[in-house]
Amino acid sequence: MSTAQLSVQGLRMAFGGIVAVDDVSFEVQPNTVHALIGPNGAGKTTVLNCISRFYNPQQGRVMFRDEAGEHDLLSRKSHRIAPLGIARTFQNLELFGELTVFDNVLIARSIGMRATLVEALLRLPRQRHEERSERERTMAILDELGLAAQAQVQIRDLPYGTQKLVELARAMALQPRLMLLDEPAAGMNNREIEALGRTLKDLQARTGATLLLIEHSMPLVMSISDRITVMHNGRFLAEGTPREIERHPAVVEAYLGGGKSGKRR
């Protein structure tokens, strides 16, 4: 039996006559940073959308392992994925633009609150204690990501790169075992990408969470990944350590563009 935290087996997803993902398999080991890379249109986000149950693939299995055993994710509805300890960020931001940074993250924290509706309406002691605790934890998460100074700023007033950090903070708020990150560095400059890399490595080491990320910034991928899976034209192309992938002839030809890793998107 596999010891992988996430196992994707024979995944196939087609939209009409277009096959976006064709017989893709890979495993993500616990407590690691695993990157899923490939050119635009390779099928990477489609794979994440299948894992998080936004899409229903025609074939394949997606298994998630935790202390309770193995869970067949494809048998679950999308709203039953987060309670397993799986959090997701998106290529296109899914934040509440009219709300503040603090409130966007607090909403995610509120999912785990135990107070009943009656306790909340009557402001009973357990509800007040929980709310105070969740507000403190929300502020701590913002502080960890360098967002404390923007806590009361509305999302719509922030640069895109900062909004991406807020989405990461919201994922962290769920205290996940597995984080699915779709292009977390999009919209960031080189300095911000370097800082994000340090943040992600520190987050993984401190929490023990497993990170599966899609990312076009090859310097970021190569600097933080323990293992990399490469897709091309909807199919599995290669897998290995950053050093192995960097030197893989098929990857260099199909994705890295002869070694110009920062050029091709």
C-alpha positions in Angstrom: 0.0 0.0 0.0 1.3 3.4 -0.9 2.6 5.7 1.8 2.0 8.8 -0.4 -0.2 11.5 1.1 -1.7 12.2 -2.3 -1.9 9.6 -5.1 -3.2 10.5 -8.6 -3.7 7.4 -10.8 -4.6 7.3 -14.5 -6.4 10.6 -14.4 -8.3 11.5 -17.6 -10.3 14.7 -18.2 -11.9 15.6 -21.5 -14.1 18.6 -22.4 -16.1 17.5 -25.4 -13.5 16.3 -28.0 -10.6 18.0 -26.3 -8.6 15.9 -23.9 -7.0 18.2 -21.2 -5.5 15.4 -19.0 -4.7 12.0 -20.5 -3.7 9.1 -18.2 -1.7 11.2 -15.7 -0.3 9.5 -12.6 2.0 10.8 -9.8 2.3 10.7 -6.0 3.0 13.4 -3.5 4.9 12.3 -0.4 3.9 13.8 3.0 5.8 16.8 4.4 7.3 17.8 1.1 7.0 20.5 -1.5 6.0 19.0 -4.9 5.7 21.1 -8.0 3.5 20.3 -11.0 4.9 22.2 -14.0 4.5 22.4 -17.8 3.7 24.9 -20.6 0.4 26.8 -20.7 -2.3 24.3 -21.7 -0.4 21.3 -20.3 -3.4 20.4 -18.1 -1.9 21.4 -14.7 -4.8 23.4 -13.4 -7.2 20.8 -14.7 -5.5 18.2 -12.5 -5.9 20.5 -9.4 -9.5 21.1 -10.3 -10.0 17.3 -10.3 -8.3 16.9 -7.0 -10.4 19.6 -5.4 -13.5 18.3 -7.0 -14.4 21.2 -9.3 -14.2 18.8 -12.2 -15.4 15.2 -12.5 -12.8 13.2 -14.5 -13.9 10.5 -16.8 -11.3 8.1 -15.5 -8.8 7.7 -12.7 -8.4 7.7 -8.9 -7.3 10.4 -6.5 -6.5 9.1 -3.0 -5.7 11.2 0.0 -4.1 9.7 3.1 -4.3 11.0 6.7 -4.2 9.5 10.2 -7.6 8.0 9.7 -6.6 6.1 6.5 -7.2 6.6 2.8 -9.9 8.7 1.3 -11.2 8.5 -2.2 -11.5 12.2 -3.2 -13.4 11.5 -6.4 -16.3 10.0 -4.3 -16.7 13.3 -2.4 -18.4 16.6 -3.2 -16.2 19.7 -3.4 -17.5 21.0 0.0 -16.3 17.8 1.7 -12.7 18.3 0.6 -11.7 21.1 3.0 -12.8 19.2 6.2 -10.2 16.5 5.3 -7.5 19.2 5.7 -7.0 20.2 2.0 -6.8 23.9 1.2 -6.7 25.5 -2.3 -5.6 28.8 -3.8 -6.5 29.8 -7.3 -4.9 31.1 -10.4 -7.7 33.7 -10.6 -8.2 35.2 -7.2 -11.3 34.1 -5.3 -11.2 36.9 -2.6 -14.0 39.2 -1.4 -12.9 42.5 -2.8 -15.2 44.7 -0.7 -13.9 43.1 2.6 -10.6 43.8 4.4 -7.6 41.6 4.4 -8.4 40.6 8.0 -12.0 39.7 7.3 -11.1 37.6 4.2 -8.9 35.5 6.4 -11.2 35.4 9.4 -14.0 34.0 7.2 -11.8 31.0 6.5 -11.0 30.6 10.3 -14.7 30.7 11.1 -15.3 27.3 9.3 -13.8 25.5 12.4 -15.8 27.4 15.0 -18.0 25.2 17.2 -20.4 27.7 18.7 -24.0 27.2 17.7 -26.1 29.8 15.9 -28.0 30.5 19.1 -24.8 31.0 21.0 -23.6 33.4 18.3 -26.9 35.3 18.2 -27.0 35.7 22.0 -23.2 36.3 22.3 -22.9 33.6 24.9 -19.5 33.0 26.6 -18.3 30.1 24.4 -19.0 32.2 21.2 -17.2 35.2 22.6 -14.2 33.1 23.6 -14.0 31.4 20.2 -14.3 34.7 18.3 -11.6 36.3 20.4 -9.3 33.2 19.8 -10.0 33.2 16.0 -9.3 36.9 15.7 -6.0 36.5 17.5 -5.0 33.5 15.2 -6.1 35.5 12.1 -3.8 38.3 13.1 -0.9 35.9 13.8 -1.3 34.5 10.3 -1.2 37.9 8.7 1.9 38.8 10.8 3.6 35.6 9.5 3.1 36.7 5.9 4.0 40.3 6.5 0.4 41.4 6.0 -0.3 42.9 9.4 0.0 46.5 8.3 -2.6 45.8 5.6 -5.1 44.1 7.9 -7.8 46.8 7.6 -7.2 47.5 3.9 -9.9 46.4 1.4 -8.8 43.7 -1.0 -9.7 45.8 -4.0 -7.2 48.5 -3.0 -4.2 46.1 -2.9 -1.7 45.3 -5.6 -2.2 41.9 -7.3 0.9 40.4 -5.8 -0.3 41.3 -2.3 -3.7 39.9 -3.0 -2.0 36.6 -3.9 -0.4 36.6 -0.4 -3.8 37.2 1.2 -5.2 34.1 -0.6 -2.2 32.1 0.7 -3.1 33.4 4.2 -6.7 32.3 3.8 -5.5 28.8 2.8 -3.2 28.8 5.9 -6.1 29.7 8.1 -7.6 26.3 7.5 -4.5 24.6 9.0 -4.4 22.2 6.1 -2.4 18.9 5.8 -2.3 19.5 2.1 -2.1 22.8 0.3 -2.9 23.1 -3.4 -1.3 26.3 -4.7 -2.1 27.5 -8.2 0.6 29.9 -9.4 1.2 31.6 -6.0 3.9 33.9 -7.5 1.8 35.3 -10.3 1.9 39.1 -10.4 5.0 39.3 -8.1 8.3 40.9 -8.9 11.6 39.0 -8.4 12.1 40.3 -4.8 8.6 39.3 -3.8 9.1 35.9 -5.4 12.3 35.3 -3.4 10.4 36.3 -0.2 7.5 34.0 -1.1 9.9 31.1 -1.6 11.3 31.6 1.9 7.8 31.9 3.3 6.6 28.7 1.7 9.7 26.7 2.8 9.3 28.0 6.4 5.6 27.3 6.3 6.1 23.7 5.2 8.9 23.1 7.8 7.0 24.7 10.6 3.6 23.2 10.0 4.5 19.9 8.4 1.9 20.6 5.7 2.4 19.1 2.2 2.5 21.6 -0.6 1.5 20.8 -4.2 2.1 23.8 -6.4 1.7 24.9 -10.0 4.1 27.6 -10.8 5.7 29.2 -13.9 8.5 30.9 -12.0 11.2 28.3 -12.5 13.7 29.9 -10.0 11.0 29.5 -7.4 10.2 25.9 -8.4 13.8 24.9 -8.4 14.6 26.5 -5.1 11.8 25.1 -2.9 10.7 21.8 -4.5 11.7 18.4 -3.2 10.2 16.8 -6.3 8.8 17.9 -9.6 6.3 16.4 -12.0 6.3 17.7 -15.5 3.3 17.6 -17.9 3.2 18.3 -21.6 0.1 18.3 -23.8 -2.0 16.8 -21.1 0.3 13.9 -20.4 2.9 13.0 -17.9 6.4 13.8 -19.3 8.9 13.4 -16.5 9.4 13.4 -12.7 12.4 13.8 -10.4 14.4 16.1 -8.2 15.0 19.7 -9.3 18.5 18.8 -10.4 17.2 15.8 -12.4 14.4 17.8 -14.1 16.7 20.7 -14.9 18.9 18.2 -16.9 16.2 16.0 -18.4 16.4 16.3 -22.2 12.7 16.0 -22.8 11.9 18.7 -20.3 14.5 21.0 -21.7 13.0 20.5 -25.2 9.4 20.7 -24.2 9.3 23.3 -21.4 12.5 24.9 -20.4 13.3 26.1 -23.9 16.9 25.0 -24.1 17.6 26.2 -20.5 15.9 29.6 -20.8 13.8 28.8 -17.7 12.7 32.3 -17.0 11.4 33.1 -20.5 8.7 30.6 -21.5 5.3 30.7 -19.9 
